[in-house]
């Protein structure tokens, strides 16, 4: 068993749970109640659900890689690691580009996403 992949998968599942609970309350409800035109509002709602699926599927893949050796598993893990690091970078860049005090904490999602990428990468070494 690969403990790094297991930790990455469980962390991704935890991030998915935070996404569903906190994101549902702090992002989706205000989004659905806002006065955006219907089409962009529904697209953003769909994208939020796509991220939920993405986080859960990544968790399942990482836990699957942790429990059994799979041919090409390291490549999959590297792609998932890059995927989570890219998500973290996007949140960090958007946060830092905003004119907010302590912008890196205003959108703290990168703090949840980066560890998944690091743990997945560590599992391949």
C-alpha positions as CSV (number, residue, x, y, z in Angstrom):
1,X,0.0,0.0,0.0
2,X,1.2,3.5,-0.8
3,X,0.5,5.7,2.2
4,X,1.2,8.9,0.3
5,X,-1.5,8.1,-2.2
6,X,-3.9,7.1,0.5
7,X,-3.2,10.4,2.4
8,X,-3.7,12.3,-0.9
9,X,-7.0,10.5,-1.6
10,X,-8.4,11.0,1.8
11,X,-7.4,14.7,1.7
12,X,-9.1,15.1,-1.6
13,X,-12.2,13.5,-0.2
14,X,-12.0,15.9,2.7
15,X,-11.6,18.8,0.3
16,X,-14.7,17.5,-1.5
17,X,-16.7,17.5,1.7
18,X,-15.6,21.1,2.5
19,X,-16.4,22.1,-1.0
20,X,-19.9,20.6,-0.7
21,X,-20.7,22.0,2.7
22,X,-19.0,25.4,2.8
23,X,-19.2,26.0,-0.9
24,X,-22.9,25.2,-0.9
25,X,-23.5,27.7,1.8
26,X,-21.0,30.4,0.9
27,X,-20.9,30.1,-2.9
28,X,-23.8,28.2,-4.5
29,X,-26.7,29.7,-2.5
30,X,-25.6,33.3,-3.1
31,X,-24.9,32.5,-6.7
32,X,-28.4,31.1,-7.3
33,X,-29.9,34.0,-5.5
34,X,-28.0,36.7,-7.4
35,X,-29.3,38.7,-10.3
36,X,-27.0,37.3,-13.0
37,X,-28.7,36.4,-16.2
38,X,-30.0,32.9,-16.1
39,X,-27.6,31.2,-18.5
40,X,-24.3,32.3,-16.9
41,X,-25.7,31.6,-13.4
42,X,-26.6,28.1,-14.5
43,X,-23.3,27.5,-16.1
44,X,-21.5,28.6,-12.9
45,X,-23.8,26.3,-11.0
46,X,-22.9,23.4,-13.3
47,X,-19.2,24.2,-13.0
48,X,-19.5,24.0,-9.2
49,X,-21.0,20.5,-9.5
50,X,-18.3,19.5,-12.0
51,X,-15.6,20.5,-9.4
52,X,-17.5,18.3,-6.8
53,X,-17.3,15.4,-9.2
54,X,-13.7,16.1,-10.1
55,X,-12.6,16.1,-6.4
56,X,-14.5,12.9,-5.7
57,X,-13.2,11.1,-8.7
58,X,-9.6,12.2,-7.9
59,X,-10.1,10.9,-4.4
60,X,-11.3,7.6,-5.7
61,X,-8.4,7.3,-8.2
62,X,-5.8,8.2,-5.5
63,X,-7.3,5.7,-3.0
64,X,-7.4,3.1,-5.7
65,X,-3.7,3.7,-6.5
66,X,-2.9,3.5,-2.8
67,X,-4.5,0.1,-2.3
68,X,-3.0,-1.7,-5.4
69,X,-0.1,-1.3,-7.7
70,X,-1.4,-0.4,-11.2
71,X,0.7,-0.3,-14.4
72,X,1.0,3.4,-15.2
73,X,-0.2,4.4,-11.8
74,X,2.7,6.8,-11.3
75,X,1.8,8.7,-14.4
76,X,-1.8,8.9,-13.2
77,X,-0.6,10.1,-9.8
78,X,1.7,12.7,-11.5
79,X,-1.2,14.0,-13.6
80,X,-3.4,14.2,-10.5
81,X,-0.6,16.0,-8.6
82,X,-0.2,18.5,-11.4
83,X,-4.0,18.9,-11.6
84,X,-4.2,19.9,-7.9
85,X,-1.2,22.1,-8.0
86,X,-2.7,23.9,-11.0
87,X,-6.0,24.4,-9.2
88,X,-4.0,25.8,-6.2
89,X,-2.0,28.2,-8.4
90,X,-5.2,29.5,-10.1
91,X,-6.8,30.3,-6.7
92,X,-3.6,31.9,-5.4
93,X,-3.1,34.0,-8.5
94,X,-6.7,35.2,-8.6
95,X,-6.5,35.9,-4.9
96,X,-3.3,37.9,-5.1
97,X,-4.6,39.8,-8.1
98,X,-7.5,41.2,-6.1
99,X,-7.2,44.4,-4.2
100,X,-7.9,42.8,-0.8
101,X,-6.1,42.9,2.5
102,X,-4.4,39.5,3.1
103,X,-5.6,38.2,-0.3
104,X,-4.0,34.8,0.1
105,X,-6.5,34.1,3.0
106,X,-9.6,35.6,1.3
107,X,-9.8,32.6,-1.1
108,X,-8.1,29.9,1.0
109,X,-9.0,27.1,-1.4
110,X,-5.3,26.8,-2.5
111,X,-4.4,25.8,1.1
112,X,-6.7,22.8,0.7
113,X,-5.7,21.9,-2.8
114,X,-1.9,22.2,-2.6
115,X,-1.4,19.4,0.0
116,X,-3.3,16.9,-2.3
117,X,-0.9,17.7,-5.1
118,X,2.2,17.5,-2.8
119,X,1.0,14.2,-1.2
120,X,0.3,12.6,-4.7
121,X,3.7,13.7,-6.0
122,X,5.4,12.4,-2.8
123,X,3.8,9.0,-3.5
124,X,5.6,8.7,-6.8
125,X,9.0,9.2,-5.4
